[in-house]
Amino acid sequence: MKLRAITALAATLASGFFTPAAAENVNKEFIALSTISAMVLLKCDGYEFIDGAPRKAADQIGADFDTFAPATMNAIFAIADMEYDRSKLIPEVTRQVRSNLEELMVDHKKGNRFFCNKYGAVMLNVGWLKKK
């Protein structure tokens, strides 16, 4: 799934008009938003998670938080060569995270400021992150 579509989804989520029927695959969208938030936290200064926001968003769109949040974070850790829990990995999730990360890195190559302005705004809009 292209991250442009995820950016559009983020605007829909922020507007409060999102329904599960509006998404083809809410779990994939949740994985993409989780990957974006992790990259913003890693690459951009001045952001932090809002406690409980990803779980609330998952509940609102009908995503399986308990399965896909740990799978996504552990996929990010595995790809970044950090410590991870192999029992939490789901191959399809790891492949999607890798694809999302590759797409995000294309935008990051346009400059950190460009990347942080674009994706930081997305994550602020969805309500997952806040400014420190």
C-alpha positions as CSV (number, residue, x, y, z in Angstrom):
1,M,0.0,0.0,0.0
2,K,1.4,3.4,-1.0
3,L,2.0,5.7,1.9
4,R,0.2,8.5,0.0
5,A,-3.0,6.5,0.6
6,I,-2.1,6.3,4.2
7,T,-1.6,10.0,4.4
8,A,-5.1,10.4,3.0
9,L,-6.4,7.9,5.5
10,A,-4.7,9.9,8.3
11,A,-6.7,12.9,7.2
12,T,-9.9,10.9,7.3
13,L,-9.1,9.5,10.7
14,A,-8.4,13.0,12.1
15,S,-11.7,14.3,10.7
16,G,-13.7,11.7,12.7
17,F,-15.5,10.4,9.6
18,F,-13.7,7.1,9.3
19,T,-15.7,3.9,9.4
20,P,-14.3,0.4,9.1
21,A,-16.2,0.0,5.8
22,A,-14.1,2.9,4.4
23,A,-10.9,0.8,4.5
24,E,-10.0,-2.2,2.4
25,N,-7.7,-3.6,5.0
26,V,-7.6,-1.8,8.3
27,N,-4.8,-4.0,9.6
28,K,-2.5,-3.0,6.8
29,E,-3.3,0.7,7.3
30,F,-2.6,0.3,11.1
31,I,0.8,-1.3,10.3
32,A,1.6,1.6,7.9
33,L,0.7,4.2,10.5
34,S,2.7,2.4,13.1
35,T,5.7,2.3,10.8
36,I,5.3,6.0,10.0
37,S,5.1,6.9,13.7
38,A,8.2,4.9,14.5
39,M,10.2,6.6,11.8
40,V,9.0,10.1,12.9
41,L,10.1,9.3,16.4
42,L,13.5,8.1,15.1
43,K,14.2,10.8,12.5
44,C,12.5,13.9,13.8
45,D,13.2,15.8,17.1
46,G,10.5,17.1,19.2
47,Y,7.8,14.4,19.0
48,E,6.6,11.8,21.5
49,F,3.8,9.2,21.6
50,I,0.5,10.0,23.1
51,D,-0.2,7.2,25.6
52,G,-2.9,4.8,24.4
53,A,-3.4,6.6,21.0
54,P,-2.4,3.7,18.7
55,R,-4.7,1.3,20.6
56,K,-7.6,3.8,20.5
57,A,-7.1,4.3,16.8
58,A,-7.0,0.5,16.2
59,D,-10.2,0.2,18.2
60,Q,-11.8,3.0,16.2
61,I,-11.0,1.5,12.8
62,G,-11.4,-2.2,13.7
63,A,-7.7,-3.2,13.5
64,D,-6.3,-6.1,15.6
65,F,-4.0,-4.1,17.9
66,D,-2.9,-7.1,20.1
67,T,-1.7,-9.0,17.0
68,F,-0.4,-6.3,14.7
69,A,1.2,-3.7,17.1
70,P,3.8,-6.2,18.5
71,A,4.3,-7.7,15.1
72,T,5.0,-4.3,13.6
73,M,7.3,-3.1,16.3
74,N,9.3,-6.4,16.3
75,A,9.5,-6.2,12.5
76,I,11.0,-2.7,12.8
77,F,13.4,-3.9,15.4
78,A,14.5,-7.0,13.3
79,I,15.0,-4.9,10.2
80,A,17.0,-2.3,12.2
81,D,19.2,-5.1,13.6
82,M,18.0,-4.4,17.1
83,E,16.8,-6.9,19.7
84,Y,13.4,-8.3,18.9
85,D,11.0,-11.1,20.0
86,R,10.9,-13.6,17.1
87,S,7.7,-15.1,18.5
88,K,5.9,-11.8,17.7
89,L,6.9,-11.7,14.0
90,I,4.4,-12.3,11.3
91,P,6.1,-12.7,7.9
92,E,3.5,-10.7,6.0
93,V,3.8,-7.9,8.5
94,T,7.6,-7.9,8.3
95,R,7.3,-7.7,4.4
96,Q,4.9,-4.8,4.7
97,V,7.0,-2.9,7.2
98,R,10.1,-3.4,5.0
99,S,8.1,-2.0,2.0
100,N,6.8,0.9,4.1
101,L,10.3,1.7,5.4
102,E,11.7,1.7,1.9
103,E,9.0,4.2,0.7
104,L,9.6,6.4,3.8
105,M,13.4,6.4,3.1
106,V,12.7,7.7,-0.4
107,D,10.9,10.7,1.2
108,H,13.7,11.0,3.8
109,K,16.3,11.4,1.1
110,K,14.5,14.6,0.1
111,G,15.7,16.0,3.4
112,N,15.0,15.5,7.0
113,R,13.0,18.8,7.2
114,F,10.8,17.7,4.3
115,F,10.3,14.3,5.9
116,C,9.5,15.6,9.4
117,N,7.1,18.3,8.1
118,K,5.2,15.8,6.0
119,Y,5.0,12.8,8.3
120,G,5.2,14.7,11.6
121,A,2.0,16.5,10.5
122,V,0.4,13.3,9.6
123,M,1.0,11.7,13.0
124,L,-0.1,14.9,14.8
125,N,-3.3,14.9,12.8
126,V,-4.1,11.3,13.6
127,G,-3.4,12.0,17.2
128,W,-0.7,9.3,17.7
129,L,2.1,11.8,18.4
130,K,2.4,15.2,20.0
131,K,5.1,17.8,20.2
132,K,7.3,17.7,23.2
